């Protein structure tokens, strides 16, 4: 795949105060003008940002031509509550989801998991498909000249992304378990993967090849965040649990100016993205930290601005049963 065939997408989080809420629409417009495949919006643990997440998703729907992707987590929800939330998003016009198990609340008592009725992201994937199938059981078209409709043989499908971990989830016992988890998500109906943050191209390229060899059919997008300050790097490490990338850390620490640090971060992310794309990644997913300048600079430098062809999703046929990125997802 050539670089110009690749696609890109962005991740935002709901604004956390009035000032951030006032600034976010302009950021969304800048990101939307780049024509990403989608813009995803995170969802806090235990539904802590449900209303504000939906507000951002609706803004993207109403004020841009970009498809929004809603994050959903298993934490703290009953089956009925999760199904109602999925219906709420579907009724708002959302047709793309990122299904993750999600982080438990920080104040859990010892031995508690914080999970509700759904114990894995695969179960959440199944539930999304089931709610959509119940909501739109089949399509109809009017028959010209007759007061009747013909039943279409297909129904509207949703895209459901899931998390992938190039260096393994902290609870995983090895790469084979992480890939088995991806296969379980695929069997449940997932049709896109998005990775957690990582710092070395070979981590993703090796993992993606092993996943393909094992039978994972859907595209896996590598997640990238431009690191434009030592504080940003520290936060990335807290979110991802990855080891410190010493060369990047040293460059950021010895650079005295904010502008110099920003250039170091953009140049590093550009080189990182280029190596991933050259290695066969189908696109890149950019964690924006709700800022547009750095991610757009990276896209411009790798020649992706103006790309038009979307990442092809794999549609899987599943039979559902009653069987959350910046969020960590237990395997």
Short mmCIF file of the C-alpha atoms (twelve columns), coordinates in Angstrom:
data_MODEL
# 
_entry.id   MODEL 
# 
loop_
_atom_site.group_PDB 
_atom_site.id 
_atom_site.type_symbol 
_atom_site.label_atom_id 
_atom_site.label_alt_id 
_atom_site.label_comp_id 
_atom_site.label_asym_id 
_atom_site.label_seq_id 
_atom_site.Cartn_x 
_atom_site.Cartn_y 
_atom_site.Cartn_z 
_atom_site.pdbx_PDB_model_num 
ATOM 1   C CA . UNK A 1   0.000   0.000   0.000  1 
ATOM 2   C CA . UNK A 2   1.342   3.403   -0.908 1 
ATOM 3   C CA . UNK A 3   1.279   6.218   1.608  1 
ATOM 4   C CA . UNK A 4   -1.313  8.101   -0.436 1 
ATOM 5   C CA . UNK A 5   -3.677  5.089   -0.202 1 
ATOM 6   C CA . UNK A 6   -3.581  5.115   3.594  1 
ATOM 7   C CA . UNK A 7   -6.224  6.724   5.761  1 
ATOM 8   C CA . UNK A 8   -6.153  8.515   9.070  1 
ATOM 9   C CA . UNK A 9   -8.491  9.213   11.948 1 
ATOM 10  C CA . UNK A 10  -8.498  11.265  15.140 1 
ATOM 11  C CA . UNK A 11  -9.443  10.817  18.782 1 
ATOM 12  C CA . UNK A 12  -10.924 13.513  21.022 1 
ATOM 13  C CA . UNK A 13  -12.097 13.500  24.613 1 
ATOM 14  C CA . UNK A 14  -15.093 15.440  26.011 1 
ATOM 15  C CA . UNK A 15  -14.238 18.916  27.340 1 
ATOM 16  C CA . UNK A 16  -13.581 18.997  31.072 1 
ATOM 17  C CA . UNK A 17  -14.445 22.636  31.747 1 
ATOM 18  C CA . UNK A 18  -16.239 25.584  30.167 1 
ATOM 19  C CA . UNK A 19  -13.098 27.009  28.583 1 
ATOM 20  C CA . UNK A 20  -12.273 23.690  26.915 1 
ATOM 21  C CA . UNK A 21  -15.877 23.355  25.725 1 
ATOM 22  C CA . UNK A 22  -15.681 26.782  24.114 1 
ATOM 23  C CA . UNK A 23  -12.455 25.922  22.258 1 
ATOM 24  C CA . UNK A 24  -13.402 22.422  21.083 1 
ATOM 25  C CA . UNK A 25  -15.713 23.315  18.128 1 
ATOM 26  C CA . UNK A 26  -12.901 25.201  16.366 1 
ATOM 27  C CA . UNK A 27  -10.587 22.218  16.870 1 
ATOM 28  C CA . UNK A 28  -13.215 19.856  15.466 1 
ATOM 29  C CA . UNK A 29  -13.658 22.062  12.401 1 
ATOM 30  C CA . UNK A 30  -9.900  22.097  11.760 1 
ATOM 31  C CA . UNK A 31  -9.697  18.322  12.097 1 
ATOM 32  C CA . UNK A 32  -12.789 17.774  9.944  1 
ATOM 33  C CA . UNK A 33  -11.349 19.947  7.178  1 
ATOM 34  C CA . UNK A 34  -8.555  17.375  6.797  1 
ATOM 35  C CA . UNK A 35  -11.216 14.776  5.787  1 
ATOM 36  C CA . UNK A 36  -10.404 11.986  8.251  1 
ATOM 37  C CA . UNK A 37  -12.072 8.589   7.996  1 
ATOM 38  C CA . UNK A 38  -13.668 9.214   11.410 1 
ATOM 39  C CA . UNK A 39  -13.282 11.156  14.650 1 
ATOM 40  C CA . UNK A 40  -13.662 9.089   17.809 1 
ATOM 41  C CA . UNK A 41  -14.810 10.506  21.141 1 
ATOM 42  C CA . UNK A 42  -13.828 8.874   24.420 1 
ATOM 43  C CA . UNK A 43  -16.243 7.850   27.152 1 
ATOM 44  C CA . UNK A 44  -15.269 8.060   30.828 1 
ATOM 45  C CA . UNK A 45  -15.160 5.157   33.235 1 
ATOM 46  C CA . UNK A 46  -18.558 4.187   34.664 1 
ATOM 47  C CA . UNK A 47  -20.299 6.624   32.314 1 
ATOM 48  C CA . UNK A 48  -18.638 9.671   33.847 1 
ATOM 49  C CA . UNK A 49  -18.763 11.638  30.578 1 
ATOM 50  C CA . UNK A 50  -21.869 10.158  28.955 1 
ATOM 51  C CA . UNK A 51  -23.704 13.421  28.345 1 
ATOM 52  C CA . UNK A 52  -20.669 15.421  27.230 1 
ATOM 53  C CA . UNK A 53  -19.490 12.587  24.955 1 
ATOM 54  C CA . UNK A 54  -22.855 12.529  23.226 1 
ATOM 55  C CA . UNK A 55  -22.796 16.322  22.885 1 
ATOM 56  C CA . UNK A 56  -19.442 16.152  21.051 1 
ATOM 57  C CA . UNK A 57  -20.637 13.292  18.837 1 
ATOM 58  C CA . UNK A 58  -23.771 15.236  17.919 1 
ATOM 59  C CA . UNK A 59  -21.715 18.320  17.112 1 
ATOM 60  C CA . UNK A 60  -19.573 16.274  14.713 1 
ATOM 61  C CA . UNK A 61  -22.718 14.845  13.103 1 
ATOM 62  C CA . UNK A 62  -24.502 18.171  12.796 1 
ATOM 63  C CA . UNK A 63  -21.642 20.471  11.827 1 
ATOM 64  C CA . UNK A 64  -19.188 18.368  9.778  1 
ATOM 65  C CA . UNK A 65  -19.196 15.754  7.041  1 
ATOM 66  C CA . UNK A 66  -17.074 13.383  9.137  1 
ATOM 67  C CA . UNK A 67  -18.354 10.138  10.635 1 
ATOM 68  C CA . UNK A 68  -18.094 10.131  14.455 1 
ATOM 69  C CA . UNK A 69  -17.112 7.051   16.452 1 
ATOM 70  C CA . UNK A 70  -18.482 6.601   19.980 1 
ATOM 71  C CA . UNK A 71  -16.467 4.846   22.679 1 
ATOM 72  C CA . UNK A 72  -18.414 2.402   24.835 1 
ATOM 73  C CA . UNK A 73  -17.181 0.529   27.921 1 
ATOM 74  C CA . UNK A 74  -18.385 -2.442  29.937 1 
ATOM 75  C CA . UNK A 75  -17.642 -0.932  33.326 1 
ATOM 76  C CA . UNK A 76  -20.529 -0.567  35.740 1 
ATOM 77  C CA . UNK A 77  -23.420 -1.241  33.323 1 
ATOM 78  C CA . UNK A 78  -26.189 -3.796  33.428 1 
ATOM 79  C CA . UNK A 79  -27.263 -5.448  30.174 1 
ATOM 80  C CA . UNK A 80  -30.333 -3.225  30.062 1 
ATOM 81  C CA . UNK A 81  -28.376 -0.038  30.780 1 
ATOM 82  C CA . UNK A 82  -25.769 -0.832  28.126 1 
ATOM 83  C CA . UNK A 83  -28.462 -1.645  25.563 1 
ATOM 84  C CA . UNK A 84  -30.263 1.626   26.319 1 
ATOM 85  C CA . UNK A 85  -27.051 3.600   25.883 1 
ATOM 86  C CA . UNK A 86  -26.356 1.878   22.541 1 
ATOM 87  C CA . UNK A 87  -29.898 2.739   21.378 1 
ATOM 88  C CA . UNK A 88  -29.350 6.342   22.451 1 
ATOM 89  C CA . UNK A 89  -26.203 6.576   20.321 1 
ATOM 90  C CA . UNK A 90  -27.855 4.820   17.372 1 
ATOM 91  C CA . UNK A 91  -30.886 7.126   17.604 1 
ATOM 92  C CA . UNK A 92  -28.501 10.096  17.496 1 
ATOM 93  C CA . UNK A 93  -27.111 8.807   14.196 1 
ATOM 94  C CA . UNK A 94  -23.925 7.096   15.372 1 
ATOM 95  C CA . UNK A 95  -22.928 4.093   13.251 1 
ATOM 96  C CA . UNK A 96  -19.356 3.603   14.440 1 
ATOM 97  C CA . UNK A 97  -18.289 2.399   17.879 1 
ATOM 98  C CA . UNK A 98  -15.127 1.548   19.774 1 
ATOM 99  C CA . UNK A 99  -15.989 -1.219  22.221 1 
ATOM 100 C CA . UNK A 100 -13.600 -1.581  25.146 1 
ATOM 101 C CA . UNK A 101 -13.808 -3.242  28.526 1 
ATOM 102 C CA . UNK A 102 -12.616 -0.007  30.092 1 
ATOM 103 C CA . UNK A 103 -10.889 1.097   33.272 1 
ATOM 104 C CA . UNK A 104 -12.642 0.412   36.590 1 
ATOM 105 C CA . UNK A 105 -13.343 3.308   38.959 1 
ATOM 106 C CA . UNK A 106 -10.348 4.244   41.112 1 
ATOM 107 C CA . UNK A 107 -12.192 3.813   44.429 1 
ATOM 108 C CA . UNK A 108 -13.069 0.108   44.131 1 
ATOM 109 C CA . UNK A 109 -12.822 -2.079  47.210 1 
ATOM 110 C CA . UNK A 110 -10.246 -4.923  47.115 1 
ATOM 111 C CA . UNK A 111 -11.504 -7.853  45.069 1 
ATOM 112 C CA . UNK A 112 -14.101 -5.839  43.141 1 
ATOM 113 C CA . UNK A 113 -13.851 -5.548  39.355 1 
ATOM 114 C CA . UNK A 114 -16.289 -2.695  38.735 1 
ATOM 115 C CA . UNK A 115 -17.787 -4.645  35.844 1 
ATOM 116 C CA . UNK A 116 -21.511 -4.998  35.369 1 
ATOM 117 C CA . UNK A 117 -23.233 -7.697  33.327 1 
ATOM 118 C CA . UNK A 118 -20.726 -7.411  30.475 1 
ATOM 119 C CA . UNK A 119 -17.364 -8.961  31.257 1 
ATOM 120 C CA . UNK A 120 -15.463 -8.488  28.020 1 
ATOM 121 C CA . UNK A 121 -15.377 -6.225  25.008 1 
ATOM 122 C CA . UNK A 122 -16.402 -9.213  22.853 1 
ATOM 123 C CA . UNK A 123 -19.699 -9.342  24.765 1 
ATOM 124 C CA . UNK A 124 -20.138 -5.607  24.216 1 
ATOM 125 C CA . UNK A 125 -19.487 -6.058  20.472 1 
ATOM 126 C CA . UNK A 126 -22.204 -8.725  20.355 1 
ATOM 127 C CA . UNK A 127 -24.629 -6.486  22.214 1 
ATOM 128 C CA . UNK A 128 -24.076 -3.570  19.806 1 
ATOM 129 C CA . UNK A 129 -24.817 -5.813  16.827 1 
ATOM 130 C CA . UNK A 130 -27.876 -7.298  18.539 1 
ATOM 131 C CA . UNK A 131 -29.342 -3.902  19.461 1 
ATOM 132 C CA . UNK A 132 -28.786 -2.677  15.910 1 
ATOM 133 C CA . UNK A 133 -30.409 -5.798  14.451 1 
ATOM 134 C CA . UNK A 134 -33.443 -5.401  16.731 1 
ATOM 135 C CA . UNK A 135 -33.673 -1.733  15.844 1 
ATOM 136 C CA . UNK A 136 -33.393 -2.246  12.069 1 
ATOM 137 C CA . UNK A 137 -34.414 -5.872  11.412 1 
ATOM 138 C CA . UNK A 138 -34.502 -5.393  7.654  1 
ATOM 139 C CA . UNK A 139 -34.782 -2.689  5.021  1 
ATOM 140 C CA . UNK A 140 -37.677 -1.863  2.749  1 
ATOM 141 C CA . UNK A 141 -38.133 -0.057  -0.560 1 
ATOM 142 C CA . UNK A 142 -41.478 1.146   -1.922 1 
ATOM 143 C CA . UNK A 143 -42.842 -0.710  -4.965 1 
ATOM 144 C CA . UNK A 144 -43.642 1.846   -7.723 1 
ATOM 145 C CA . UNK A 145 -47.377 2.066   -8.421 1 
ATOM 146 C CA . UNK A 146 -48.381 -0.189  -5.545 1 
ATOM 147 C CA . UNK A 147 -49.213 0.456   -1.876 1 
ATOM 148 C CA . UNK A 148 -46.532 -2.034  -0.816 1 
ATOM 149 C CA . UNK A 149 -42.853 -2.370  -0.087 1 
ATOM 150 C CA . UNK A 150 -40.272 -4.950  -1.005 1 
ATOM 151 C CA . UNK A 151 -38.010 -6.372  1.695  1 
ATOM 152 C CA . UNK A 152 -34.318 -5.846  1.110  1 
ATOM 153 C CA . UNK A 153 -31.978 -8.780  1.623  1 
ATOM 154 C CA . UNK A 154 -29.517 -6.727  3.664  1 
ATOM 155 C CA . UNK A 155 -29.677 -4.633  6.808  1 
ATOM 156 C CA . UNK A 156 -27.607 -1.659  7.836  1 
ATOM 157 C CA . UNK A 157 -24.389 -2.677  9.556  1 
ATOM 158 C CA . UNK A 158 -22.370 -0.765  12.107 1 
ATOM 159 C CA . UNK A 159 -18.600 -0.535  12.331 1 
ATOM 160 C CA . UNK A 160 -17.247 -1.744  15.648 1 
ATOM 161 C CA . UNK A 161 -13.601 -1.146  16.478 1 
ATOM 162 C CA . UNK A 162 -11.781 -2.830  19.350 1 
ATOM 163 C CA . UNK A 163 -8.505  -2.211  21.142 1 
ATOM 164 C CA . UNK A 164 -5.257  -3.953  20.235 1 
ATOM 165 C CA . UNK A 165 -2.043  -4.045  22.283 1 
ATOM 166 C CA . UNK A 166 1.207   -4.415  20.311 1 
ATOM 167 C CA . UNK A 167 3.196   -4.945  23.514 1 
ATOM 168 C CA . UNK A 168 0.521   -6.915  25.306 1 
ATOM 169 C CA . UNK A 169 -2.042  -5.949  27.876 1 
ATOM 170 C CA . UNK A 170 -0.747  -5.857  31.485 1 
ATOM 171 C CA . UNK A 171 -3.016  -8.780  32.413 1 
ATOM 172 C CA . UNK A 172 -1.973  -10.859 29.394 1 
ATOM 173 C CA . UNK A 173 0.331   -13.863 29.724 1 
ATOM 174 C CA . UNK A 174 1.852   -13.390 26.278 1 
ATOM 175 C CA . UNK A 175 1.321   -12.326 22.694 1 
ATOM 176 C CA . UNK A 176 -0.641  -15.492 21.878 1 
ATOM 177 C CA . UNK A 177 -3.255  -14.564 24.477 1 
ATOM 178 C CA . UNK A 178 -3.527  -11.033 23.078 1 
ATOM 179 C CA . UNK A 179 -4.068  -12.403 19.568 1 
ATOM 180 C CA . UNK A 180 -6.565  -14.994 20.811 1 
ATOM 181 C CA . UNK A 181 -8.465  -12.098 22.394 1 
ATOM 182 C CA . UNK A 182 -8.501  -10.271 19.046 1 
ATOM 183 C CA . UNK A 183 -9.817  -13.419 17.351 1 
ATOM 184 C CA . UNK A 184 -12.593 -13.635 19.955 1 
ATOM 185 C CA . UNK A 185 -13.517 -10.003 19.261 1 
ATOM 186 C CA . UNK A 186 -13.552 -10.738 15.525 1 
ATOM 187 C CA . UNK A 187 -15.820 -13.741 16.072 1 
ATOM 188 C CA . UNK A 188 -18.163 -11.477 18.046 1 
ATOM 189 C CA . UNK A 189 -18.407 -9.089  15.081 1 
ATOM 190 C CA . UNK A 190 -15.577 -6.570  15.452 1 
ATOM 191 C CA . UNK A 191 -14.354 -5.220  12.113 1 
ATOM 192 C CA . UNK A 192 -11.552 -2.778  12.990 1 
ATOM 193 C CA . UNK A 193 -8.684  -2.654  15.474 1 
ATOM 194 C CA . UNK A 194 -7.031  0.431   17.005 1 
ATOM 195 C CA . UNK A 195 -3.856  0.061   19.026 1 
ATOM 196 C CA . UNK A 196 -2.902  1.410   22.383 1 
ATOM 197 C CA . UNK A 197 0.037   3.813   22.378 1 
ATOM 198 C CA . UNK A 198 3.495   2.345   21.718 1 
ATOM 199 C CA . UNK A 199 6.899   3.796   20.825 1 
ATOM 200 C CA . UNK A 200 8.703   1.510   18.369 1 
ATOM 201 C CA . UNK A 201 7.463   0.691   14.820 1 
ATOM 202 C CA . UNK A 202 8.617   -2.922  15.041 1 
ATOM 203 C CA . UNK A 203 6.270   -3.464  18.001 1 
ATOM 204 C CA . UNK A 204 3.253   -2.816  15.785 1 
ATOM 205 C CA . UNK A 205 4.596   -4.403  12.590 1 
ATOM 206 C CA . UNK A 206 5.489   -7.667  14.312 1 
ATOM 207 C CA . UNK A 207 2.205   -7.816  16.192 1 
ATOM 208 C CA . UNK A 208 0.119   -7.047  13.092 1 
ATOM 209 C CA . UNK A 209 1.875   -9.786  11.113 1 
ATOM 210 C CA . UNK A 210 1.311   -12.353 13.875 1 
ATOM 211 C CA . UNK A 211 -2.349  -11.327 14.049 1 
ATOM 212 C CA . UNK A 212 -2.772  -11.772 10.288 1 
ATOM 213 C CA . UNK A 213 -1.020  -15.142 10.392 1 
ATOM 214 C CA . UNK A 214 -3.411  -16.239 13.151 1 
ATOM 215 C CA . UNK A 215 -6.491  -15.268 11.120 1 
ATOM 216 C CA . UNK A 216 -7.327  -11.712 12.206 1 
ATOM 217 C CA . UNK A 217 -8.937  -10.270 9.067  1 
ATOM 218 C CA . UNK A 218 -9.843  -6.724  10.038 1 
ATOM 219 C CA . UNK A 219 -7.434  -3.772  9.640  1 
ATOM 220 C CA . UNK A 220 -5.455  -2.750  12.728 1 
ATOM 221 C CA . UNK A 221 -4.714  0.970   12.901 1 
ATOM 222 C CA . UNK A 222 -1.636  2.027   14.895 1 
ATOM 223 C CA . UNK A 223 -2.364  4.731   17.454 1 
ATOM 224 C CA . UNK A 224 0.070   7.683   17.526 1 
ATOM 225 C CA . UNK A 225 0.269   10.794  19.689 1 
ATOM 226 C CA . UNK A 226 2.796   13.559  18.923 1 
ATOM 227 C CA . UNK A 227 4.836   14.092  22.103 1 
ATOM 228 C CA . UNK A 228 5.416   17.839  22.262 1 
ATOM 229 C CA . UNK A 229 6.648   18.252  25.855 1 
ATOM 230 C CA . UNK A 230 8.161   16.228  28.724 1 
ATOM 231 C CA . UNK A 231 4.837   16.562  30.550 1 
ATOM 232 C CA . UNK A 232 2.997   15.097  27.536 1 
ATOM 233 C CA . UNK A 233 5.441   12.172  27.433 1 
ATOM 234 C CA . UNK A 234 4.884   11.511  31.129 1 
ATOM 235 C CA . UNK A 235 1.132   11.484  30.586 1 
ATOM 236 C CA . UNK A 236 1.447   9.121   27.618 1 
ATOM 237 C CA . UNK A 237 3.467   6.689   29.709 1 
ATOM 238 C CA . UNK A 238 0.850   6.833   32.483 1 
ATOM 239 C CA . UNK A 239 -1.925  6.066   29.985 1 
ATOM 240 C CA . UNK A 240 -0.133  3.329   28.091 1 
ATOM 241 C CA . UNK A 241 2.061   1.677   30.696 1 
ATOM 242 C CA . UNK A 242 4.866   1.567   28.110 1 
ATOM 243 C CA . UNK A 243 8.570   1.872   28.962 1 
ATOM 244 C CA . UNK A 244 10.220  5.265   28.650 1 
ATOM 245 C CA . UNK A 245 11.571  5.924   25.105 1 
ATOM 246 C CA . UNK A 246 14.926  7.214   26.325 1 
ATOM 247 C CA . UNK A 247 16.139  8.953   23.151 1 
ATOM 248 C CA . UNK A 248 12.943  10.973  22.767 1 
ATOM 249 C CA . UNK A 249 12.833  11.731  26.484 1 
ATOM 250 C CA . UNK A 250 16.395  13.076  26.452 1 
ATOM 251 C CA . UNK A 251 15.758  15.262  23.404 1 
ATOM 252 C CA . UNK A 252 12.684  16.812  25.034 1 
ATOM 253 C CA . UNK A 253 14.419  17.365  28.381 1 
ATOM 254 C CA . UNK A 254 17.487  19.129  26.972 1 
ATOM 255 C CA . UNK A 255 15.507  21.388  24.607 1 
ATOM 256 C CA . UNK A 256 14.857  24.654  26.530 1 
ATOM 257 C CA . UNK A 257 12.054  26.135  24.421 1 
ATOM 258 C CA . UNK A 258 8.461   25.091  23.984 1 
ATOM 259 C CA . UNK A 259 8.701   25.659  20.247 1 
ATOM 260 C CA . UNK A 260 11.772  23.442  20.045 1 
ATOM 261 C CA . UNK A 261 10.050  20.710  22.038 1 
ATOM 262 C CA . UNK A 262 7.046   20.933  19.749 1 
ATOM 263 C CA . UNK A 263 9.243   20.502  16.677 1 
ATOM 264 C CA . UNK A 264 10.992  17.505  18.246 1 
ATOM 265 C CA . UNK A 265 7.632   15.869  18.951 1 
ATOM 266 C CA . UNK A 266 6.246   16.497  15.472 1 
ATOM 267 C CA . UNK A 267 9.436   15.298  13.770 1 
ATOM 268 C CA . UNK A 268 9.481   12.145  15.926 1 
ATOM 269 C CA . UNK A 269 5.816   11.362  15.216 1 
ATOM 270 C CA . UNK A 270 6.315   12.006  11.505 1 
ATOM 271 C CA . UNK A 271 9.242   9.576   11.304 1 
ATOM 272 C CA . UNK A 272 7.277   7.071   13.389 1 
ATOM 273 C CA . UNK A 273 4.203   7.302   11.163 1 
ATOM 274 C CA . UNK A 274 6.261   7.047   7.979  1 
ATOM 275 C CA . UNK A 275 7.958   3.852   9.166  1 
ATOM 276 C CA . UNK A 276 4.581   2.328   10.066 1 
ATOM 277 C CA . UNK A 277 3.053   3.215   6.699  1 
ATOM 278 C CA . UNK A 278 6.122   1.993   4.817  1 
ATOM 279 C CA . UNK A 279 5.844   -1.253  6.780  1 
ATOM 280 C CA . UNK A 280 2.289   -1.836  5.609  1 
ATOM 281 C CA . UNK A 281 0.023   -0.178  8.197  1 
ATOM 282 C CA . UNK A 282 -3.382  0.566   6.576  1 
ATOM 283 C CA . UNK A 283 -3.460  4.040   8.106  1 
ATOM 284 C CA . UNK A 284 -2.839  5.845   11.392 1 
ATOM 285 C CA . UNK A 285 -5.074  6.835   14.293 1 
ATOM 286 C CA . UNK A 286 -3.951  10.089  15.912 1 
ATOM 287 C CA . UNK A 287 -4.582  10.877  19.562 1 
ATOM 288 C CA . UNK A 288 -5.030  14.643  19.451 1 
ATOM 289 C CA . UNK A 289 -5.157  15.650  23.127 1 
ATOM 290 C CA . UNK A 290 -7.904  17.983  21.816 1 
ATOM 291 C CA . UNK A 291 -5.377  20.020  19.831 1 
ATOM 292 C CA . UNK A 292 -5.194  20.089  16.051 1 
ATOM 293 C CA . UNK A 293 -1.886  21.757  15.149 1 
ATOM 294 C CA . UNK A 294 0.560   18.934  15.886 1 
ATOM 295 C CA . UNK A 295 -1.443  16.086  14.339 1 
ATOM 296 C CA . UNK A 296 -2.156  18.076  11.180 1 
ATOM 297 C CA . UNK A 297 1.552   18.898  10.873 1 
ATOM 298 C CA . UNK A 298 2.366   15.189  11.077 1 
ATOM 299 C CA . UNK A 299 -0.187  14.347  8.384  1 
ATOM 300 C CA . UNK A 300 1.130   17.090  6.116  1 
ATOM 301 C CA . UNK A 301 4.705   15.886  6.456  1 
ATOM 302 C CA . UNK A 302 3.866   12.264  5.627  1 
ATOM 303 C CA . UNK A 303 1.728   13.351  2.668  1 
ATOM 304 C CA . UNK A 304 -1.643  12.141  3.951  1 
ATOM 305 C CA . UNK A 305 -3.602  15.387  3.793  1 
ATOM 306 C CA . UNK A 306 -6.019  15.124  0.901  1 
ATOM 307 C CA . UNK A 307 -6.126  11.303  0.928  1 
ATOM 308 C CA . UNK A 308 -9.556  10.045  -0.051 1 
ATOM 309 C CA . UNK A 309 -9.855  6.250   0.085  1 
ATOM 310 C CA . UNK A 310 -11.269 4.943   3.400  1 
ATOM 311 C CA . UNK A 311 -9.779  1.997   5.260  1 
ATOM 312 C CA . UNK A 312 -11.733 -1.052  4.179  1 
ATOM 313 C CA . UNK A 313 -13.499 -2.747  7.059  1 
ATOM 314 C CA . UNK A 314 -14.036 -6.475  7.137  1 
ATOM 315 C CA . UNK A 315 -17.713 -7.384  7.500  1 
ATOM 316 C CA . UNK A 316 -18.126 -10.566 9.480  1 
ATOM 317 C CA . UNK A 317 -21.264 -12.659 9.648  1 
ATOM 318 C CA . UNK A 318 -21.999 -13.520 13.240 1 
ATOM 319 C CA . UNK A 319 -24.706 -15.068 15.346 1 
ATOM 320 C CA . UNK A 320 -25.010 -13.091 18.546 1 
ATOM 321 C CA . UNK A 321 -25.835 -14.770 21.824 1 
ATOM 322 C CA . UNK A 322 -26.428 -13.627 25.373 1 
ATOM 323 C CA . UNK A 323 -22.979 -14.254 26.069 1 
ATOM 324 C CA . UNK A 324 -13.134 1.082   26.244 1 
ATOM 325 C CA . UNK A 325 -7.112  4.260   23.165 1 
ATOM 326 C CA . UNK A 326 -6.318  6.112   26.010 1 
ATOM 327 C CA . UNK A 327 -8.368  3.589   27.929 1 
ATOM 328 C CA . UNK A 328 -6.725  0.286   28.863 1 
ATOM 329 C CA . UNK A 329 -8.728  -2.798  27.985 1 
ATOM 330 C CA . UNK A 330 -8.128  -6.037  29.917 1 
ATOM 331 C CA . UNK A 331 -7.609  -8.943  27.571 1 
# 
